[in-house]
Amino acid sequence: MPDNYFISVISITVLTLIINLPFGYLRVKTKKLSIQWFLYIHLPIPLIFVFRKTAGISYHAIPVFVMAAVAGQILGGRFRQAFRS
């Protein structure tokens, strides 16, 4: 596999984490298992899918993106808890 494939995977992984930060930030304040809670978790997915398909990355990298999305959600929630007044 070419080096630019791995650079693309790393770039989209970082982008996935960054995109999920605000959604994790918002998710923490909502009631668990509510409609808003599900939306905050699932709204970034189509955007990440488009990035992956546009970059020509196979489905084998999806677990890496899922881990980045979960990390972004968790970090966003922790930012909310750390900075709440």
N, C-alpha and C positions, 0 to 999 in steps of 0.2 A: 504494500500500500504506500502511496506517495506521502511525503511529509506534510503536504498541505491538507491532506485528509485529517491527520491528527491535530493540526492547528485549527481546522474548522471545528472538530469535535470539542477541543478545549475552549474555543471562542464561544460556541453555542452553550457549552456547560456554564461558563461564567455569565453569559447573558441570561440563561435560565435562572440562575441564582439571583441575579440583580432584579429581574422582572418579578420574581416571587417575593422579594422583600416588602414592597408596599402591601401586597395582598396578605401576607402574614401579619403585618402591622395592623391591618384592618380586621382580620379574622379573629384576633385575640379578644376584641371587644364584643363580638357577636355571640349569641347563644349557640352553644354546640349543637350540631345537627340541624340547624335552621336553614332556610333557603339561602340567606346571605352567607352563612358559613360555607355551604357547598359551592356557592358561586365564587367566593374568594379563593377557594382551593382549585376550582376547575376552569375559571376564566382564562388563565394564562396558557392552558394546554393547546388550544388551536394556534396561537401565535408561535409557540415553540415548534409545533408540527410544521408550520409553514417555513420557519427558519431551517429546520432539519431537511425538509424536502428540497428547498431551494439550494442548499449547500450540497445536496447529493449524498447525504449521509444515510447509511443503511439502518434498518431497524435494530441492528445489533448494539447500537450505542444508546438505545432508549433507557436501559437501566441506569446509565451514567446520568442522563438528563433527569430521570425520576429522583435520583439521590440529590442532585443539585436543587431541584424544585422543593423537595422536602427540607433541605438545609436552608433555603431561602425563606420558606414559610416559618421555620423555627426561629431563625435569626431575626426576621421581621417582628415576630411575636415578642422576642426578648428585648428588642429595641423599644417596643411599646411599653413593656413592663419596666424597663430601666429608665425611660424618660417621662413616665407619667407623673403628673403633678398632683 
